[in-house]
């Protein structure tokens, strides 16, 4: 009996299923036996090429909506290698981590700033406080999809840099990490913004992901 069950499992055919992601204009194909098998899995997309060398990784959580697979943005992470690349001697850096509630979920954001020269502790403290105040105000009035789009397109970083210029002109103003902690229940988003970036549509560049880790609950590592 056990031998027959083993043969039946081996005979199951797998196929590629497309996952639509509102933030990018490229096809995402996942390899599985059926669509239900992909629900809750995490897809990671490297945006380095699209952002001209800026090593940014976008994580999407797959959700089955009716007959369609959707990729909900879950996290943006700036690679440590990129941070080390822009670091220089004789400068200071400012980093922070705090949680803010946006319109449809609870988020965590980690800004990262680089000064042009060594500065006093008072200036570093002023930069950190101004950054937290500005980002908190911007996050509260936006949805998560708007925030992901604005961060990928560098819109929020540019606005923050201009704001902090009054305190001290920066060499770098970035969002190192932006992630969703928990989504609000019964919130319905009426529309999506335009894609934050347009990836190349060359078939060779289409990401195909086969073995992904199921993370239906929030990862303990995050």
C-alpha positions in Angstrom: 0.0 0.0 0.0 2.8 2.4 0.9 4.6 1.7 -2.4 1.5 2.6 -4.3 1.2 6.0 -2.4 4.9 6.7 -3.2 4.4 6.1 -6.9 1.3 8.4 -6.9 3.2 11.3 -5.4 6.1 10.9 -7.9 3.6 11.1 -10.7 2.3 14.6 -9.7 3.3 17.1 -12.3 4.5 20.6 -11.4 4.0 23.8 -13.3 4.9 27.5 -13.3 2.4 29.9 -11.8 2.6 33.6 -12.3 2.5 36.0 -9.3 1.5 39.6 -10.0 3.3 42.3 -8.0 1.9 45.9 -8.2 5.3 47.4 -7.4 7.3 45.9 -10.3 6.5 45.4 -14.0 8.1 42.0 -14.4 6.8 38.5 -14.4 7.4 36.4 -11.3 7.0 32.6 -11.9 6.9 30.1 -9.1 7.2 26.3 -9.6 4.7 24.2 -7.7 2.1 21.5 -8.1 -0.8 23.8 -7.4 -1.5 27.5 -6.5 -2.5 26.7 -2.9 0.9 25.3 -2.3 2.5 28.8 -2.9 0.3 30.7 -0.5 2.3 32.3 2.4 5.7 31.9 0.7 8.2 34.6 0.5 9.6 35.8 -2.9 12.8 38.0 -2.8 13.5 40.2 -5.8 16.9 41.9 -6.2 16.4 45.4 -7.5 20.1 46.3 -7.8 20.1 46.3 -11.6 16.9 48.3 -11.9 18.1 50.9 -9.4 21.5 51.3 -11.1 23.7 49.7 -8.5 21.8 50.4 -5.3 21.6 47.0 -3.7 18.0 46.9 -2.5 16.0 43.7 -1.9 12.2 43.5 -2.0 10.4 40.7 -0.2 6.9 39.8 -1.3 4.5 37.4 0.5 2.4 35.3 -1.9 -1.4 35.5 -1.3 -4.1 33.6 -3.2 -6.9 35.9 -4.1 -9.6 34.0 -5.9 -7.8 32.3 -8.8 -4.9 34.8 -8.9 -1.6 34.8 -7.0 -0.7 38.3 -5.6 2.7 39.4 -4.1 2.1 41.7 -1.2 5.2 43.7 -0.3 6.5 42.7 3.1 10.0 44.1 3.5 12.7 46.3 1.9 16.2 45.7 2.9 19.3 47.6 1.8 22.3 45.3 1.5 25.1 45.5 4.1 27.6 45.4 1.3 26.2 48.6 -0.1 26.4 50.3 3.3 30.1 49.2 3.7 30.8 50.5 0.1 29.6 54.1 0.9 31.3 54.3 4.3 34.4 56.5 4.5 36.9 57.5 7.1 36.5 60.8 8.8 32.7 60.8 8.7 29.9 60.0 11.2 26.7 58.0 10.7 23.3 58.2 12.2 21.0 55.2 12.4 17.7 54.5 14.3 14.9 52.0 14.5 11.3 52.6 15.5 7.8 51.4 14.9 5.1 53.6 13.3 1.4 52.9 12.5 0.4 53.7 9.0 -3.1 53.6 7.5 -3.4 49.9 6.9 -0.7 48.3 9.1 2.0 48.6 11.8 5.5 49.1 10.4 9.1 49.2 11.5 11.6 51.6 9.8 15.4 51.9 10.1 16.8 55.1 8.5 20.6 55.5 7.8 22.4 58.8 7.4 26.0 59.6 6.6 27.6 63.0 7.3 30.3 64.6 5.2 32.7 65.2 8.1 32.9 64.5 11.8 30.2 66.4 13.7 29.3 66.9 17.3 27.0 64.7 19.3 24.4 67.6 19.4 24.2 67.6 15.6 23.9 63.8 15.5 21.1 63.9 18.0 19.3 66.7 16.1 19.6 64.7 12.9 18.1 61.6 14.6 15.2 63.5 16.2 14.4 65.4 13.0 14.5 62.1 11.0 12.1 60.3 13.4 9.7 63.3 13.4 9.6 63.6 9.6 9.2 59.9 8.9 6.6 59.4 11.5 4.5 62.2 10.0 4.9 60.8 6.5 4.1 57.2 7.4 0.9 58.0 9.3 -0.8 59.5 6.3 0.1 56.8 3.8 -0.7 53.1 3.1 1.9 50.4 3.1 1.8 50.1 -0.7 2.4 53.9 -1.1 5.3 53.8 1.3 7.0 50.9 -0.4 6.6 52.7 -3.8 7.9 56.0 -2.4 10.9 54.3 -0.7 11.9 52.3 -3.8 11.6 55.4 -6.0 13.7 57.4 -3.5 10.9 60.0 -3.1 10.9 59.9 0.7 14.7 59.9 1.0 14.9 63.1 -1.1 12.3 64.9 0.9 14.1 63.8 4.1 17.5 65.0 2.8 16.1 68.4 2.0 14.5 68.6 5.5 17.8 67.7 7.2 19.9 70.1 5.1 18.8 72.8 7.5 20.5 70.9 10.3 23.5 69.6 8.4 24.0 68.6 4.7 24.3 64.9 4.4 26.5 62.7 2.1 23.9 59.9 2.2 20.2 59.7 3.3 18.7 56.2 3.0 16.1 53.9 4.5 18.0 50.8 5.4 15.0 48.6 6.4 11.3 49.1 6.0 9.0 46.2 7.0 5.5 45.3 7.9 5.0 44.0 11.5 1.3 43.4 11.4 -1.5 44.2 9.0 -4.8 45.7 10.2 -7.9 43.6 9.8 -10.8 44.6 7.6 -8.8 47.3 5.8 -9.6 47.4 2.0 -7.2 49.3 -0.3 -9.2 51.0 -3.1 -6.3 51.3 -5.6 -2.6 50.7 -6.2 -0.1 53.4 -7.2 1.9 53.1 -10.4 4.8 50.6 -10.3 7.7 52.1 -8.4 10.2 50.7 -10.9 10.1 49.2 -14.3 12.3 46.1 -14.6 13.5 44.8 -18.0 11.1 42.4 -19.7 13.8 40.2 -21.2 12.7 36.6 -20.6 16.2 35.8 -19.3 15.7 38.3 -16.5 12.3 36.9 -15.3 12.9 35.5 -11.8 11.9 31.9 -11.3 11.7 30.7 -7.8 11.3 27.0 -6.9 12.3 26.3 -3.3 10.9 29.0 -1.0 10.5 28.9 2.8 6.9 29.1 4.0 6.5 31.9 6.5 2.8 32.1 7.2 3.5 33.5 10.6 5.9 36.4 11.2 9.5 35.3 11.1 11.0 35.2 14.6 14.3 36.4 13.1 12.7 39.7 12.1 
